[in-house]
Structures are given as C-alpha cells and as structure tokens.
C-alpha cells in the first residue's frame, strides 16, 4: 500500500471504473422498438398496456394487490397522501433524515411535515419517539426505508392503529426488499417507489404506488388520470385530478428492470456482506449492525459511519480522500431536511404552516440530534452500483477505506471541497440525490 494518500499526490488504489449504471439488455431494445412502432407512446389510454402490466407485476412481486405507475416518486407520495384523506393543515410525521422530497410531498398536498429523529443503527424513523410528536392534527405516519435498512413497521403499525392514522411507506430505496417476509410497500396503507436514474430500478424518471386497499387504488387512479373515474369505480370517487401518468416508453424499460431486479439485489447483498465484514477490521469506521428482520435485502446505497469522535479530521475530508482513491462516495448525501437549502419551507409559499396556529411553523427551531450527527458528521454513502461487480471490486473499496482510515493524520488541514464531494464525482452523486 502506498505511503502517500492520493488526495496528497500519491497513486490511487483504483483507477478502473466500477460497473456502469443503469444497465440494459437486447430485450429492452426490442420492447422500445415495439412501442416506437406502435406510435402509442404516452400514458393515455389509461392505464396504457405496458404501464398496466408493469405496475401489476411490480405490486405482485412486493405482495400487494394493486399497482399504479406514475410520473415520479414525489408524485407517488402525494397520491398516497391524498388517497389517505390528508386535508389542509393536517400533520404528517416524517423522519428528519431523508431526501427533501419526502417532506415536500406533504407540503404540496396542503399538509404540515413534523420531523422526528432517526435511529443510529438503521438511519430510519425512531418509532420510540413518534408518539410524543402526535397531536390532534396528525393524520399520517410516513416512514422511509433508507439506504439499506427498514423502518420498524411493527411498532409503527401499532401506533397507526392506536391513533387511527394512515401509514404510508416511502420505499424509494427498497425495491424488492422484504422485512419479516413482507414486501416493501405492502405493510402500510400504501407504498411509494421512485424510479429515478440512480434507483435500484429506473426508467430515467418514474414512480409506483402499490396498495391492497381498493378504495385507495381507485382514488389514486382518478387523481393520476385527470379526475376520470377509475376502471373498477366501485367507490364512486369523483375528484379534480391531474395528469401524473407514466408513458409507455418508460414502462417498456421497466419491464426489463423488474426482470433483473432479484439477481441484482442478491449480488449486491452478497457483496455488502463482504464489505461489512471487511469494515469491521478497519479502525475508526463502523458498518450498520445486521437487522434480523430483513428477509430480502435491497441495497440502494451502502452506508457506514466514520467515528468522528475518534478522528482528527471531519467526515467530509475523509470522503474527499476516499474518492481520490477511486471510490465514488458522498458524505452529505442527505441532510437533516429542516436544515437543507432545498427545504426553505415558509408560510408565504405553504399557508398550511400557519393555518389555525398562533405562529407559523418555524423549522429553524427543529432539532433532531441523531439525524444531524449522521448527516453532517458521520455517514459515508457508497452508491449501489459499486456492489454489482465481483469480490475484487469490494476488496478495492476496503483497501481504499483502510488506506485513508489508517492515515488520518495526513488529512489534517485539508479542505473538504464542496460538501465533501470531489469535482470528479459530484455530477454522478448529485444525480443520485434526485428523488
């Protein structure tokens, strides 16, 4: 191993690119050609043939009765919230550590996000803190299955039943995952998935809502399809809707993505186990502890912690040095949402934040210490495509982490760059932040 870190001018551990993402096959070309030649490219008639077939197969794979393909993951959350009966001024409990779009979807539907801290061992909503955040305005719980772990759905479901709350799963990171034998998105009233470019399945953009509640499904269909009655129309739902439909071109790509998902998830999970075992032998870093509740892993990003209380340098400097060794990574992949520049929520734009209150909601007063520590001091995020290769790829990652972690003294005084991300990797990792 070189005695000099790459960030200080030494040779990097890795120069070869990792496995490319997204992936495609000859079957994808054939399906796209079929759609092109049909001249039926859009989302109408609704649901169009391939979008219907994909959504049904996706729902079945996750253990739900109904699936609906939509424009993107944020819209999927909006649809589920609206179908759950969210009204102007209602509160929705969300984790403090997630992509800003989780909370923004609540605002877009006239609700008020209430942030609750996350668990250090899962990065997911801390169910033990949820009840103290519930008020007479609370309408729904919106847990996020983040990165490589699941929220505690048993505890959250019990709270939802106790207070008669909707339970909506944000599964943007959990395609194909199962917790205690149950598919992601099937454990609450609805599950919402993103199909943006960086996700475990992608059509460039897109989303899916799954549910086993026919009324929820009918409401979602009507909302997505300009207010038109749903196909089954058993609940006589009549609303003002919008066009949130998925195109046939996107659905053509997603058929192949679903075919490859299980094999890719198994490969990522196998490599993740090797990576976690290797990290356990390296000082100053810690992988997340295993979750015995996960019965099928979905590994959107591999996250580990830099134990900054033991180190002389910041997480962002560590990330810059690790990426210089040839390992794409990021530290401030997500922020504590209420502190993010992408979440300047105020009553001037979202009147629900002031409705019926003596003072508007002021998120500058929110404090969630675990979320803040993970977001700004400890978390290191490795994109999932690093785990689609072979054991040698994992070993290169471990060599690079060990090289940096055992030479932290050489990083003292080094500038972190922009949010701890080097210029070479910034565009790829910024793409990964789009929900």
Secondary structure, 3 states (H helix, E strand, C coil): CCCCCHHHCCCCCCCCCCCCCCCCCHHHHHHHHHHHHHCCCCCCCCCCHHHHHHHHHHHHHCCCCEEEEECCHHHHHHHHHHHCCCCCCCEEEEECECCHHHHHHHHHCCCEEEEECECCCCCCECHHHCHHHCCCCEEEEECECCCCCCCCHHHHHHHHHHHCCEEEEECCCCCCCEECCEECCCCCCEEEEECCCCCCCCCCCCEEEEECCHHHHHHHHHHHECCCCCCCCCCCCCCCCCECECCHHHHHHHHHHHHHHHHHHHHHHHHHHHHHHHHCCCCCEEECCCCCCEEECCCCEEEEEECHHHCCCCHHHHHHHHHHCCCCCECCCCCEHHHCCCCCCCCCCCHHHCCCCCCCCCHHHCCCHHHHHHHHHHEEEEEHHHHCCCHHHHHHHHHHHHHHHCCHHHHCCCCCCECCECHHHHHHHHHHCCC
